Amino acid sequence: MGDPLFWHRLQFGFTATYHYLFPQLTMGLALVIVILKALGLRTGEARYSDAARFWIRIFGINFAVGVVTGIPLEFQFGTNWARFSNLSGGIIGQTLGMEGMFAFFLESSFLGLLIWGERKLSPKGHFGAAVALWLGSWLSGYFIIATNAFMQHPTGFALAADGTLQLTSFWTFLLNPWALGQYAHNMIAAVVTGSFAVAAVGAFWTLKGIHPVQADLNLRTGTILGLLFSVLVAFPTGDLQGKLVAKHQPITLAAMEGRFESGPRAALTLIGQPDVTDRKIENPIKVPAVLSFIAFGTFSSNVKGLMEFPQDQWPQNIELLYYSFHIMAGLGTLMIALMALAGFLLWRGRLAASRPVLWALLLAVPFPYIATTAGWAVAELGRQPWLIYGVLRTAPGSSPLVHAGHTAFTTLGFAGIFVVFSMLWLFLIGRELAHGPATHAPKA
């Protein structure tokens, strides 16, 4: 516990995990809002505008909390990871700077127009503001993903004479194949989060017997989008991400599956407990040859095990990595099943009357949050012991002059502040749910 590196990693992981609870919902809702505004513009029906107006308010609350909780992350690049920032600042500073200067200001400016400018703008102008908000939020997501992708699979760089990393090709760096695959998977997952939130609100109002028009619209919209994007997050985007891991991080793939021995026709582990000491999976339930197919596209492909690599290159917490991956995959499967059931009942016209399924939709709101948190844990734990994969290990990238006591103290401070933010967020979201959808645009 007195190791400064432990506290540096814990603080960044804790603040990043808490922060991302909010952007994943705003990025998902951004597309939902565009769809609702487009339907309202095409049909002229007020119910779509009323629904969009409600979700714009929810977006605004999450955006505000997301901005405040994201600020500590920027500072930690300097306070906790000074040597990493000095080494790679000439590269990752490009995307982090563009995220702040272009995407963030685009998103925040048009959010203001969406919330307070509806009476001033034409219907098409207000729809245009929604599209700009969506583009801004998703562009922001790409710049952050591209930064992380460089740490996962560095491209477009060279080692300069002073020992720092410098760009050799901006477009190779920006259009990193890892970034494209990771971005698709991440943004589809964000829409799943938004869809589950919309479906849950519709289910809540239906169970309460209030706002019947909006309850039906939100239930229908959330279920349709939730089913579509829950499938897409598994295939093709999840499949593509898995193949990228197999190609560029084979050690990570082996650890994700608790695979110690190499060989063809590798089995996919559904359930089991990794025993790293004895190099085995206890009480396993496996599906033969499926891992080979997922990783390389053929059932006969050889998948390397951990014992084929030097142990100092293994992820440092294989157990947590293994469980994070299986939690993500398991919840993804459950979400597809739930939305498939809800979609079938919606098609048969019985969803609003099926109280058990409505309760399931309401209580399933945490599922996408847990799944995305587990997914990011897989990405970050799987990259270890590297800070930049194959280039810089984690320990040499930390700040040598910041000791454990400093970081532990500020981590506790962040935890206290986040408790306050959580209570404020719950109050504001609860107030909006109680108020329900507004039937008139707010005054400018």
Long-range contacts (C-beta under 8 A, 24 or more apart in sequence): 1-404, 2-404, 3-404, 4-398, 4-399, 4-402, 4-403, 4-404, 4-407, 5-394, 5-395, 5-398, 6-404, 7-404, 7-407, 7-408, 7-411, 8-80, 8-81, 8-398, 8-399, 8-402, 8-407, 9-394, 10-407, 10-411, 11-76, 11-80, 11-407, 11-410, 11-411, 11-414, 12-73, 12-76, 12-80, 12-81, 13-380, 14-411, 14-414, 14-415, 15-69, 15-72, 15-73, 15-76, 15-414, 16-73, 16-376, 17-373, 17-376, 18-69, 18-418, 19-66, 19-69, 19-70, 19-72, 19-73, 20-372, 20-373, 20-376, 21-369, 22-62, 22-63, 22-65, 22-66, 22-69, 23-62, 23-66, 23-70, 23-137, 23-140, 23-141, 23-190, 24-189, 24-190, 24-193, 24-368, 24-369, 24-372, 25-58, 25-59, 25-62, 25-190, 25-193, 25-194, 25-197, 26-59, 26-62, 26-63, 26-66, 26-137, 27-137, 27-138, 27-141, 27-187, 27-190, 27-191, 27-194, 28-190, 28-191, 28-192, 28-193, 28-194, 28-195, 28-197, 29-55, 29-58, 29-59, 29-62, 29-194, 29-197, 29-198, 30-59, 30-130, 30-133, 30-134, 30-137, 30-138, 30-194, 31-134, 31-138, 31-191, 31-194, 32-191, 32-194, 32-195, 32-198, 32-221, 32-225, 33-59, 33-114, 33-130, 33-133, 33-134, 34-127, 34-130, 34-131, 34-134, 35-221, 35-225, 36-221, 37-126, 37-127, 37-130, 38-127, 40-123, 41-123, 41-124, 41-127, 46-439, 47-213, 47-214, 47-217, 48-217, 50-214, 50-437, 50-438, 50-439, 51-214, 51-217, 51-218, 51-221, 51-437, 52-130, 53-118, 53-437, 53-438, 53-441, 54-214, 54-432, 54-436, 54-437, 54-438, 55-198, 56-111, 56-114, 56-115, 57-115, 57-432, 58-197, 58-429, 58-432, 59-111, 59-133, 60-111, 60-115, 61-425, 61-428, 61-429, 61-432, 62-425, 63-107, 63-108, 63-111, 65-421, 65-424, 65-425, 67-108, 68-421, 69-418, 69-421, 72-414, 78-399, 79-399, 79-402, 80-398, 80-399, 80-402, 80-407, 81-387, 81-397, 81-398, 81-399, 82-398, 82-399, 82-400, 82-401, 82-402, 83-396, 83-397, 83-398, 83-399, 83-400, 84-387, 84-388, 84-392, 84-397, 84-398, 86-164, 87-163, 87-164, 87-165, 87-392, 87-397, 88-150, 88-164, 88-165, 88-388, 88-392, 89-164, 90-164, 90-165, 90-166, 90-167, 91-150, 91-156, 91-157, 91-165, 91-166, 91-167, 91-173, 92-147, 92-150, 92-151, 94-167, 94-170, 94-173, 94-174, 95-143, 95-144, 95-146, 95-147, 95-150, 95-174, 96-143, 96-144, 96-147, 98-143, 99-140, 99-143, 99-144, 99-147, 102-139, 103-136, 103-137, 103-139, 103-140, 103-142, 103-143, 104-136, 104-140, 105-136, 106-132, 106-135, 106-136, 106-139, 107-133, 107-136, 107-137, 107-140, 108-136, 110-136, 115-442, 116-442, 116-443, 116-444, 117-444, 118-441, 118-442, 119-441, 119-442, 119-443, 119-444, 120-444, 138-187, 141-183, 141-186, 141-187, 141-190, 142-179, 142-183, 145-179, 145-182, 145-183, 145-186, 146-173, 146-174, 146-176, 146-179, 146-183, 148-179, 148-182, 148-379, 149-176, 149-178, 149-179, 149-182, 149-183, 150-176, 150-179, 150-388, 151-383, 151-386, 151-387, 151-388, 151-389, 152-178, 152-182, 152-248, 152-249, 152-379, 152-383, 152-389, 153-177, 153-178, 153-244, 153-248, 153-249, 153-389, 154-388, 154-389, 154-390, 154-391, 165-388, 165-391, 177-244, 178-244, 178-248, 181-237, 181-240, 181-241, 181-244, 182-241, 182-244, 182-379, 184-237, 184-240, 185-233, 185-237, 185-238, 185-240, 185-241, 185-375, 186-372, 188-229, 188-232, 188-233, 188-237, 189-233, 189-368, 189-371, 189-372, 189-375, 190-372, 191-225, 191-229, 192-226, 192-229, 192-230, 192-233, 192-335, 192-368, 192-371, 193-368, 193-369, 193-372, 194-225, 195-221, 195-222, 195-223, 195-225, 195-226, 195-229, 195-230, 196-222, 196-226, 196-335, 196-361, 196-364, 196-365, 196-367, 196-368, 197-222, 197-365, 198-222, 198-225, 198-226, 199-223, 199-226, 199-339, 199-342, 199-361, 200-361, 200-362, 200-364, 200-365, 201-433, 202-361, 203-358, 203-359, 203-361, 203-362, 204-362, 204-433, 205-436, 206-352, 206-358, 207-355, 207-358, 207-359, 207-362, 210-436, 211-436, 211-437, 214-436, 214-437, 215-352, 216-352, 219-346, 219-351, 219-352, 219-358, 219-361, 220-346, 222-361, 223-339, 223-342, 223-343, 223-346, 223-351, 223-361, 224-343, 224-346, 226-335, 226-339, 226-342, 227-336, 227-339, 227-340, 227-342, 227-343, 230-332, 230-335, 230-336, 230-339, 231-336, 233-332, 234-332, 234-333, 234-336, 238-332, 239-294, 242-294, 242-295, 243-294, 243-295, 243-296, 243-297, 245-382, 246-294, 246-295, 246-296, 246-303, 248-389, 249-382, 249-383, 249-389, 250-304, 250-309, 251-306, 251-309, 251-313, 251-314, 251-315, 252-315, 252-321, 252-382, 252-383, 253-295, 253-303, 254-303, 254-304, 254-305, 254-306, 254-308, 254-309, 255-306, 255-314, 255-315, 255-318, 255-321, 255-322, 255-382, 256-321, 256-322, 256-325, 256-378, 256-382, 257-291, 257-322, 257-325, 258-318, 258-322, 259-291, 259-303, 259-305, 259-306, 260-305, 260-306, 260-307, 261-305, 261-307, 262-302, 262-303, 262-304, 262-305, 262-307, 262-308, 263-302, 263-303, 263-305, 264-292, 264-300, 264-301, 264-302, 264-303, 265-289, 265-292, 265-299, 265-300, 266-291, 266-292, 266-295, 266-301, 266-302, 266-303, 267-291, 268-294, 269-326, 271-326, 274-318, 274-319, 274-322, 276-318, 276-319, 279-306, 279-307, 312-385, 313-385, 314-385, 315-381, 315-382, 315-383, 315-384, 315-385, 316-381, 316-384, 316-385, 317-381, 317-384, 320-377, 320-381, 321-377, 321-378, 321-381, 321-382, 324-374, 324-375, 324-377, 324-378, 324-381, 325-374, 325-378, 327-370, 327-371, 327-374, 328-371, 328-372, 328-374, 328-375, 328-378, 331-367, 331-368, 331-370, 331-371, 331-374, 332-371, 334-367, 335-364, 335-367, 335-368, 335-371, 338-364
